[in-house]
Amino acid sequence: MTGEYYHIYNRGVDKRDIFRTKKDFDRFIESMREFNNIEGIVSLANLRKTEIELKPLSRPQVAVLAYCLNPNHFHFVLKQLADNGISKFMQKLQGGYTYYFNLKHSRSGSLFQGTFKSQIIKNENYFNKIIAYTNKNYKVHDIPKNKSNLVYASDQEYENNSFKIVTKTEGKRILKIFHGGKNFKKHCEEIVTIIRKERGKQSLLEEENLPGIAPR
């Protein structure tokens, strides 16, 4: 529903990596920025050919509150700003990135495990838990050293008070709720610590049981 907040999650098909290089990260992040537009974009390649300086989106479909990109999966906390905005945004994001990834890495077929998983955030307690869980999700996992560079999360934006992917108005609102970046960082680390005590540090190949949701 428009105006509601959602936790969005997906992983690679057969638990395979969806990010192999820094260029993969750069492409996915660029797609997050440019596909978040009601008017739509035919392709990033055509957009680049215009050689016009990119301006802030005037009609975004979603607001980004938190994200974490791990080697084989990602988490978002999004606010839907337009009717079916999340579905449209995710369709363009995953479809465009799959096309890029398959072309670059000489593969074919699905990259993601279905469309995406979505959980509406219905109350303040769950919101506080899931935004912390998403913001530092990489710390929940046992990420191999050779893949430690394949992690990108919103915690750095909050800790530096510099919002590039996180929607600035939402990021500032979160910091205000938690009375500043230091308190928000402390909250996130406390949630991660609790989760790790409950289930240990999970391998990237384990099925991820999300906070407040019964295992499937």
Secondary structure, DSSP 8 states (H G I E B T S, - for coil): -TT-EEEEEEEBGGG--S--SHHHHHHHHHHHHHS--TT--S-HHHHHHT-------SS-SEEEEEEEE-SSEEEEEEEE-STTHHHHHHHHHHHHHHHHHHHHTT--S--BSSS-EEEE--SHHHHHHHHHHHHTGGGGEE--GGGTTS-EETHHHHHHT--SSS-HHHHHHHHHHTTSHHHHHHHHHHHHHHHHHHH-SEETTS----TTS---
